């Protein structure tokens, strides 16, 4: 009974409300990002910022990201770049809040499975694709965007209110049981 009283006191406390709201907001943001992950094999449309990492034909040059939509334009113009990446991982920090990186997840004789990360202070986007050096086959994209907080906020506030209400209800019932004794 003492544990239930403590639980009711905690849930019904005004001090617990911001903690429960913040906790459910955190979970809601990550749940929203998980639900927004997109895969080509499921028929999903990839996120608009899907990017591909390329290096100049000179192996010593730093990599750069190209939007998938612009890859064809580079082929037409005749830019000399390579889709197969020389290092298993590379990262460029643009500034304190922004970086781009790639990771080669699988390496075969003439193909690579690559995941690109493009991150700034508003969002982080991951693009996963397979390349044989000639073509890019998009596989999936994920995004973690600050706007997901606005989507999760009503649910977080509602769940926090529900928990607070349950705590107040339990406190009343426990007080009623205690007065009967």
C-alpha positions as CSV (number, residue, x, y, z in Angstrom):
1,X,0.0,0.0,0.0
2,X,2.9,2.4,0.8
3,X,4.3,1.8,-2.7
4,X,1.0,2.6,-4.3
5,X,0.7,5.8,-2.2
6,X,4.2,6.9,-3.4
7,X,3.3,6.1,-7.0
8,X,0.1,8.1,-6.8
9,X,1.9,11.0,-5.1
10,X,4.5,10.9,-7.9
11,X,2.1,10.8,-10.8
12,X,-0.2,13.4,-9.3
13,X,2.6,15.8,-8.5
14,X,2.9,19.1,-10.3
15,X,6.6,18.5,-10.3
16,X,6.3,15.2,-12.2
17,X,4.2,16.8,-15.1
18,X,7.2,18.4,-16.9
19,X,9.3,15.3,-16.5
20,X,6.6,13.1,-18.0
21,X,5.9,15.6,-20.8
22,X,9.6,15.9,-21.7
23,X,10.1,12.1,-21.6
24,X,7.1,11.3,-23.8
25,X,8.2,14.2,-26.2
26,X,11.6,12.6,-26.5
27,X,10.1,9.2,-27.3
28,X,7.5,10.7,-29.7
29,X,10.2,12.5,-31.7
30,X,12.2,9.3,-32.2
31,X,9.0,7.3,-32.9
32,X,8.1,9.9,-35.6
33,X,11.6,9.6,-37.2
34,X,11.3,5.8,-37.1
35,X,7.8,5.9,-38.8
36,X,9.1,8.3,-41.4
37,X,11.9,6.0,-42.6
38,X,11.4,5.1,-46.3
39,X,12.5,2.1,-48.4
40,X,12.3,1.7,-52.1
41,X,11.4,-2.0,-51.9
42,X,8.2,-1.0,-50.0
43,X,7.3,1.4,-52.8
44,X,8.0,4.5,-50.6
45,X,9.1,7.8,-52.2
46,X,12.6,8.8,-50.8
47,X,13.1,12.0,-48.9
48,X,13.8,15.0,-51.2
49,X,17.3,15.5,-49.9
50,X,18.6,12.1,-50.9
51,X,22.3,12.5,-51.6
52,X,25.1,10.5,-53.2
53,X,28.8,10.8,-52.2
54,X,31.2,11.2,-55.0
55,X,35.0,11.9,-55.3
56,X,36.9,13.5,-58.1
57,X,38.8,10.9,-60.1
58,X,41.9,12.1,-58.2
59,X,41.8,9.7,-55.2
60,X,43.3,12.4,-52.8
61,X,40.5,14.8,-53.3
62,X,37.8,15.3,-50.7
63,X,34.4,13.8,-51.3
64,X,31.3,15.9,-52.0
65,X,27.6,15.2,-51.8
66,X,25.3,15.4,-54.9
67,X,21.5,15.3,-54.7
68,X,20.3,12.2,-56.5
69,X,18.3,14.4,-58.9
70,X,21.5,16.2,-60.1
71,X,23.5,13.0,-60.7
72,X,22.2,12.8,-64.3
73,X,23.2,16.4,-65.0
74,X,26.8,15.7,-63.9
75,X,26.9,12.8,-66.4
76,X,25.6,15.0,-69.2
77,X,28.1,17.8,-68.5
78,X,30.9,15.2,-68.4
79,X,32.2,15.9,-64.9
80,X,34.9,13.5,-63.9
81,X,33.9,11.9,-60.6
82,X,33.8,8.4,-59.2
83,X,30.9,6.8,-57.4
84,X,33.0,4.1,-55.8
85,X,34.6,5.6,-52.7
86,X,38.2,5.0,-51.8
87,X,37.9,5.0,-48.0
88,X,35.5,3.0,-45.8
89,X,34.6,6.2,-43.9
90,X,35.1,9.9,-44.3
91,X,33.6,13.0,-42.6
92,X,33.8,16.7,-43.3
93,X,32.9,19.1,-40.6
94,X,31.6,22.3,-42.4
95,X,31.2,24.2,-39.1
96,X,30.3,23.6,-35.5
97,X,26.7,22.6,-36.4
98,X,27.0,20.9,-39.8
99,X,28.8,17.9,-41.2
100,X,28.6,15.5,-44.1
101,X,29.9,11.9,-43.9
102,X,29.7,8.6,-45.6
103,X,30.3,5.0,-44.6
104,X,30.8,2.0,-46.9
105,X,28.7,-0.7,-45.3
106,X,29.6,-3.5,-47.8
107,X,32.5,-3.7,-50.1
108,X,32.5,-6.1,-53.1
109,X,34.8,-6.3,-56.1
110,X,33.0,-3.8,-58.2
111,X,30.2,-2.5,-56.0
112,X,29.6,-0.8,-52.6
113,X,26.7,-0.3,-50.3
114,X,27.0,3.2,-49.0
115,X,25.2,5.3,-46.3
116,X,25.5,9.0,-46.5
117,X,24.8,11.3,-43.6
118,X,24.0,15.0,-44.1
119,X,23.5,16.8,-40.9
120,X,22.9,20.4,-39.8
121,X,21.4,22.0,-36.7
122,X,17.8,21.5,-38.1
123,X,17.9,18.0,-39.4
124,X,20.0,14.9,-40.1
125,X,19.4,12.8,-43.2
126,X,20.7,9.4,-44.1
127,X,20.7,8.1,-47.6
128,X,21.5,4.5,-48.3
129,X,22.3,3.2,-51.8
130,X,24.2,0.6,-53.8
131,X,26.6,1.6,-56.6
132,X,28.7,-0.3,-59.2
133,X,30.6,2.8,-60.2
134,X,28.3,3.5,-63.2
135,X,24.9,3.7,-61.6
136,X,23.2,4.4,-58.3
137,X,20.5,2.2,-56.9
138,X,18.7,4.0,-54.1
139,X,17.7,1.7,-51.2
140,X,16.4,3.8,-48.3
141,X,16.3,7.2,-46.6
142,X,15.8,8.3,-43.0
143,X,15.5,11.7,-41.5
144,X,15.5,13.2,-38.1
145,X,14.0,16.7,-38.3
146,X,13.3,19.3,-35.7
147,X,9.8,19.6,-37.0
148,X,9.1,16.2,-35.6
149,X,8.9,17.9,-32.2
150,X,5.8,19.8,-33.3
151,X,4.1,16.6,-34.4
152,X,4.9,14.8,-31.1
153,X,4.1,17.7,-28.8
154,X,0.3,17.3,-28.6
155,X,0.7,13.6,-27.9
156,X,3.3,14.2,-25.2
157,X,1.2,16.9,-23.5
158,X,-1.9,14.6,-23.7
159,X,0.0,11.6,-22.2
160,X,1.5,13.8,-19.5
161,X,-2.0,15.1,-18.6
162,X,-3.4,11.5,-18.6
163,X,-0.6,10.4,-16.2
164,X,-1.2,13.4,-14.0
165,X,-5.0,12.7,-13.9
166,X,-4.4,9.0,-13.1
167,X,-2.1,10.1,-10.2
168,X,-4.8,12.5,-8.9
169,X,-7.5,9.8,-9.2
170,X,-5.3,7.3,-7.3
171,X,-4.5,9.8,-4.6
172,X,-8.3,10.4,-4.1
173,X,-9.0,6.7,-4.0
174,X,-6.2,6.0,-1.6
175,X,-7.3,8.9,0.7
176,X,-10.9,7.4,0.6
177,X,-9.6,4.0,1.6
178,X,-7.4,5.5,4.4
179,X,-10.4,7.4,5.8
180,X,-12.6,4.3,6.0
181,X,-10.0,2.5,8.2
